[in-house]
Amino acid sequence: MKIGEYLFKSRKGENRPITTVQAYRIISEAAKRFYQLTGRKYVEDE
């Protein structure tokens, strides 16, 4: 993967950059769901 490439293609036209806050929220939500599905304990930032 090259710098500037998108990991996921847009479903609504052209890809546009997201903020680091948006990326953090997306990844955090994905982690919570993963831990719920696997039955592991999710530990929030301390």
N, CA, C and O atoms as CSV, one atom per row, in Angstrom:
chain,resi,resn,atom,element,x,y,z
A,1,MET,N,N,0.844,-1.176,0.000
A,1,MET,CA,C,0.000,0.000,0.000
A,1,MET,C,C,0.890,1.239,0.000
A,1,MET,O,O,1.866,1.323,0.745
A,2,LYS,N,N,0.540,2.174,-0.831
A,2,LYS,CA,C,1.332,3.397,-0.948
A,2,LYS,C,C,0.743,4.500,-0.085
A,2,LYS,O,O,-0.450,4.491,0.217
A,3,ILE,N,N,1.577,5.444,0.307
A,3,ILE,CA,C,1.104,6.597,1.057
A,3,ILE,C,C,0.098,7.352,0.203
A,3,ILE,O,O,0.338,7.607,-0.978
A,4,GLY,N,N,-1.014,7.704,0.800
A,4,GLY,CA,C,-2.041,8.422,0.066
A,4,GLY,C,C,-3.118,7.529,-0.531
A,4,GLY,O,O,-4.156,8.016,-0.979
A,5,GLU,N,N,-2.869,6.206,-0.537
A,5,GLU,CA,C,-3.889,5.281,-1.037
A,5,GLU,C,C,-4.917,5.031,0.054
A,5,GLU,O,O,-4.629,5.168,1.244
A,6,TYR,N,N,-6.115,4.666,-0.367
A,6,TYR,CA,C,-7.182,4.378,0.583
A,6,TYR,C,C,-7.285,2.875,0.796
A,6,TYR,O,O,-7.202,2.098,-0.154
A,7,LEU,N,N,-7.463,2.477,2.032
A,7,LEU,CA,C,-7.611,1.073,2.364
A,7,LEU,C,C,-8.950,0.545,1.855
A,7,LEU,O,O,-9.042,-0.589,1.385
A,8,PHE,N,N,-9.986,1.379,1.954
A,8,PHE,CA,C,-11.319,0.991,1.513
A,8,PHE,C,C,-11.794,1.946,0.426
A,8,PHE,O,O,-11.622,3.160,0.535
A,9,LYS,N,N,-12.380,1.401,-0.600
A,9,LYS,CA,C,-12.916,2.203,-1.678
A,9,LYS,C,C,-14.250,2.808,-1.242
A,9,LYS,O,O,-15.024,2.161,-0.537
A,10,SER,N,N,-14.516,4.025,-1.652
A,10,SER,CA,C,-15.762,4.702,-1.316
A,10,SER,C,C,-16.937,4.044,-2.012
A,10,SER,O,O,-16.841,3.645,-3.173
A,11,ARG,N,N,-18.057,3.931,-1.288
A,11,ARG,CA,C,-19.280,3.415,-1.891
A,11,ARG,C,C,-20.116,4.549,-2.465
A,11,ARG,O,O,-21.131,4.309,-3.119
A,12,LYS,N,N,-19.691,5.785,-2.220
A,12,LYS,CA,C,-20.471,6.947,-2.644
A,12,LYS,C,C,-19.650,7.880,-3.527
A,12,LYS,O,O,-19.732,9.099,-3.376
A,13,GLY,N,N,-18.877,7.339,-4.425
A,13,GLY,CA,C,-18.112,8.198,-5.328
A,13,GLY,C,C,-16.641,8.249,-4.964
A,13,GLY,O,O,-16.026,7.227,-4.659
A,14,GLU,N,N,-16.085,9.454,-4.999
A,14,GLU,CA,C,-14.654,9.618,-4.735
A,14,GLU,C,C,-14.337,9.520,-3.248
A,14,GLU,O,O,-15.118,9.942,-2.396
A,15,ASN,N,N,-13.175,8.954,-2.963
A,15,ASN,CA,C,-12.706,8.915,-1.579
A,15,ASN,C,C,-12.221,10.292,-1.160
A,15,ASN,O,O,-11.611,11.017,-1.946
A,16,ARG,N,N,-12.494,10.636,0.068
A,16,ARG,CA,C,-11.987,11.874,0.641
A,16,ARG,C,C,-11.330,11.536,1.969
A,16,ARG,O,O,-11.769,10.611,2.653
A,17,PRO,N,N,-10.297,12.260,2.345
A,17,PRO,CA,C,-9.623,11.974,3.611
A,17,PRO,C,C,-10.566,12.153,4.804
A,17,PRO,O,O,-11.474,12.984,4.778
A,18,ILE,N,N,-10.329,11.356,5.848
A,18,ILE,CA,C,-11.063,11.535,7.093
A,18,ILE,C,C,-10.095,12.064,8.139
A,18,ILE,O,O,-8.878,11.945,7.999
A,19,THR,N,N,-10.651,12.646,9.181
A,19,THR,CA,C,-9.792,13.184,10.238
A,19,THR,C,C,-9.292,12.055,11.125
A,19,THR,O,O,-9.831,10.948,11.098
A,20,THR,N,N,-8.271,12.335,11.903
A,20,THR,CA,C,-7.760,11.330,12.840
A,20,THR,C,C,-8.813,10.993,13.885
A,20,THR,O,O,-8.865,9.860,14.364
A,21,VAL,N,N,-9.657,11.960,14.247
A,21,VAL,CA,C,-10.731,11.709,15.218
A,21,VAL,C,C,-11.728,10.709,14.632
A,21,VAL,O,O,-12.143,9.773,15.315
A,22,GLN,N,N,-12.110,10.904,13.375
A,22,GLN,CA,C,-13.030,9.965,12.735
A,22,GLN,C,C,-12.413,8.566,12.664
A,22,GLN,O,O,-13.089,7.572,12.933
A,23,ALA,N,N,-11.147,8.493,12.307
A,23,ALA,CA,C,-10.459,7.209,12.230
A,23,ALA,C,C,-10.422,6.533,13.594
A,23,ALA,O,O,-10.648,5.328,13.695
A,24,TYR,N,N,-10.139,7.296,14.639
A,24,TYR,CA,C,-10.089,6.753,15.997
A,24,TYR,C,C,-11.456,6.189,16.397
A,24,TYR,O,O,-11.540,5.097,16.960
A,25,ARG,N,N,-12.512,6.929,16.108
A,25,ARG,CA,C,-13.867,6.473,16.463
A,25,ARG,C,C,-14.224,5.184,15.729
A,25,ARG,O,O,-14.787,4.261,16.318
A,26,ILE,N,N,-13.899,5.127,14.457
A,26,ILE,CA,C,-14.202,3.942,13.653
A,26,ILE,C,C,-13.452,2.728,14.191
A,26,ILE,O,O,-14.039,1.661,14.368
A,27,ILE,N,N,-12.169,2.890,14.447
A,27,ILE,CA,C,-11.354,1.776,14.930
A,27,ILE,C,C,-11.777,1.354,16.337
A,27,ILE,O,O,-11.803,0.162,16.641
A,28,SER,N,N,-12.107,2.318,17.196
A,28,SER,CA,C,-12.554,2.006,18.546
A,28,SER,C,C,-13.858,1.217,18.527
A,28,SER,O,O,-14.011,0.245,19.265
A,29,GLU,N,N,-14.793,1.635,17.685
A,29,GLU,CA,C,-16.071,0.930,17.582
A,29,GLU,C,C,-15.868,-0.482,17.036
A,29,GLU,O,O,-16.505,-1.428,17.499
A,30,ALA,N,N,-14.993,-0.619,16.067
A,30,ALA,CA,C,-14.705,-1.945,15.515
A,30,ALA,C,C,-14.084,-2.848,16.579
A,30,ALA,O,O,-14.412,-4.033,16.653
A,31,ALA,N,N,-13.199,-2.304,17.395
A,31,ALA,CA,C,-12.570,-3.084,18.461
A,31,ALA,C,C,-13.606,-3.525,19.492
A,31,ALA,O,O,-13.590,-4.675,19.931
A,32,LYS,N,N,-14.503,-2.625,19.880
A,32,LYS,CA,C,-15.549,-2.981,20.848
A,32,LYS,C,C,-16.412,-4.118,20.316
A,32,LYS,O,O,-16.721,-5.062,21.043
A,33,ARG,N,N,-16.802,-4.025,19.035
A,33,ARG,CA,C,-17.637,-5.066,18.439
A,33,ARG,C,C,-16.891,-6.383,18.345
A,33,ARG,O,O,-17.468,-7.445,18.578
A,34,PHE,N,N,-15.610,-6.319,18.006
A,34,PHE,CA,C,-14.790,-7.527,17.934
A,34,PHE,C,C,-14.742,-8.217,19.290
A,34,PHE,O,O,-14.927,-9.430,19.384
A,35,TYR,N,N,-14.494,-7.442,20.336
A,35,TYR,CA,C,-14.412,-8.024,21.671
A,35,TYR,C,C,-15.754,-8.579,22.123
A,35,TYR,O,O,-15.795,-9.592,22.820
A,36,GLN,N,N,-16.850,-7.939,21.741
A,36,GLN,CA,C,-18.172,-8.465,22.084
A,36,GLN,C,C,-18.412,-9.803,21.389
A,36,GLN,O,O,-18.928,-10.742,21.995
A,37,LEU,N,N,-18.038,-9.881,20.130
A,37,LEU,CA,C,-18.259,-11.106,19.366
A,37,LEU,C,C,-17.379,-12.259,19.834
A,37,LEU,O,O,-17.793,-13.417,19.779
A,38,THR,N,N,-16.181,-11.953,20.288
A,38,THR,CA,C,-15.251,-13.007,20.697
A,38,THR,C,C,-15.347,-13.321,22.183
A,38,THR,O,O,-14.732,-14.276,22.658
A,39,GLY,N,N,-16.117,-12.520,22.922
A,39,GLY,CA,C,-16.272,-12.768,24.358
A,39,GLY,C,C,-15.092,-12.317,25.191
A,39,GLY,O,O,-14.994,-12.656,26.371
A,40,ARG,N,N,-14.210,-11.569,24.598
A,40,ARG,CA,C,-13.053,-11.064,25.351
A,40,ARG,C,C,-13.410,-9.752,26.022
A,40,ARG,O,O,-14.356,-9.072,25.623
A,41,LYS,N,N,-12.651,-9.407,27.033
A,41,LYS,CA,C,-12.904,-8.181,27.773
A,41,LYS,C,C,-12.255,-6.996,27.057
A,41,LYS,O,O,-11.074,-7.037,26.712
A,42,TYR,N,N,-13.044,-5.937,26.838
A,42,TYR,CA,C,-12.538,-4.715,26.210
A,42,TYR,C,C,-12.138,-3.745,27.310
A,42,TYR,O,O,-12.931,-3.449,28.204
A,43,VAL,N,N,-10.914,-3.254,27.244
A,43,VAL,CA,C,-10.406,-2.314,28.245
A,43,VAL,C,C,-10.272,-0.949,27.598
A,43,VAL,O,O,-9.484,-0.779,26.667
A,44,GLU,N,N,-11.040,0.034,28.085
A,44,GLU,CA,C,-10.968,1.408,27.562
A,44,GLU,C,C,-9.630,2.022,27.961
A,44,GLU,O,O,-8.916,1.486,28.808
A,45,ASP,N,N,-9.305,3.139,27.346
A,45,ASP,CA,C,-8.094,3.865,27.724
A,45,ASP,C,C,-8.122,4.170,29.204
A,45,ASP,O,O,-9.147,4.579,29.750
A,46,GLU,N,N,-6.978,3.965,29.852
A,46,GLU,CA,C,-6.915,4.203,31.298
A,46,GLU,C,C,-6.481,5.602,31.608
A,46,GLU,O,O,-6.376,5.970,32.778
